[in-house]
Amino acid sequence: MTKERFLNIRCQTERICESLQPEDVSAQPAEFVSPPKWHLAHTTWFFEQFVLSSHKQNYKVFHKDFSYFFNSYYNTVGNRVVRANRGTMTRPTLHEVLEYRGYVNKKMAEFLDEIIEPKVYETIEIGLQHEQQHQELLIYDIKYIFGIQPTFPVLDYTIDLKKEDTQQDFVSIPEGVYNIGHQNMDFCWDNELGSHKVYLHQYEISNRLVTNAEYLQFMESGGYTDFNLWHADGWDFIQKHNIKAPLYWYQDEGKWKQYTLQGLKQLDKALPVSHISLYEAFAFAQWNGMRLPTEQEWEVASSYINYGQLWEWTNSAYLPYPNFHKPDGALGEYNGKFMINQMVLRGGSIASPANHVRHTYRNFFQPEMRWLFSGIRLVK
């Protein structure tokens, strides 16, 4: 653990927000979106709460109320602002939040010069990995804040999908018993642990993601109007919210356009279809006479496919692996308590920090979520 690495990761969060205006940073247009200002403060609170306040001698907190303002879901720590109300906090100001980041960065840099116990280093590493997760969430949230505005603003932070112009082929994976889970000494989350064996039948997995062109065929054939293709929950969801296309698709004079972080553009049919819910991914697979992979199938096939453009929905519920152990204390709330009513995604995305793109990483969201950078890979 070095000061340089710590400060580089902290600076990257601010780099993502550089082109935001003060009016942008408190916006919360939906409950699942957190204001950028909140991300900047919450990731700072993590280090103050779990490292400095607990382990640095004579540490003085920046502000006594910030733990209440910027705790996310840690019941062990105490009360907090309800998630849906994060956007109501015009105070503290952005200036105060940036002062907070500077104060904690300075104190952490000093602390990293001291002799630190290995367990504390582990907590700092979790804090850095946690901040990188929030860097990706920041991009999701900024895109949602911008993408529902009539002016379709541009973010001065470039990430771009690449065309899926490879000829579609299917990789055959033989029947057998396979090892699943994280198996080396590199960092991983607790939900990746519990290495275990699974038996898989033979299957074939696509060498590329589904494209906008292919998804457009599904739409034009009536995919959003054929209830036979959908889970009951999915059908109810698209009816209730009048969903007829992926998120950020807009029709203009009969032609589809797509909002990107570089503004509203003509739909590029060769790009992978993105911002898709599990419900839509499932319905598309049904329409195509195929299915989504399980997370075990995806992991076993990962060495044969290119991944990292979009998080890929699997047909696996988010559940603990055999021998999963929830850590004691507040950090035990990080993953385990969310293992209900969510589905697993694999593979990483263009918004993911590079060290988060690994074949054992288990991302998870509710099946209706579309604001994440998600896509579809088929299995037959």
Secondary structure, 3 states (H helix, E strand, C coil): CCHHHHHHHHHHHHHHCCCCCCCCCCCCCCCCCCCHHHHHHHHHHHHHHHHHHHHCCCCCCCCCCHHHHHCCCCCCCCCCCCHHHHHHCCCCCHHHHHHHHHHHHHHHHHHCCCCCCHHHHHHHHHHHHHHHHHHHHHHHHHHHHHHCCCCCCCCCCCCCCCCCCCCCCEEEECCEEEEECCCCCCCCCHHHCCCEEEEECCEEEECCCCEHHHHHHHHHCCCCCCHHHCCHHHHHHHHHCCCCCCCCEEEECCEEEEEECCEEEECCCCCECCCCCHHHHHHHHHHCCCECCCHHHHHHHHHHCCCCCCEEEEEEECCCCCCCCCCCCHHHHCCHHHCCCCEEEECCCCCCCHHHCCCCCCEEECCCCCCCCEECCCEC
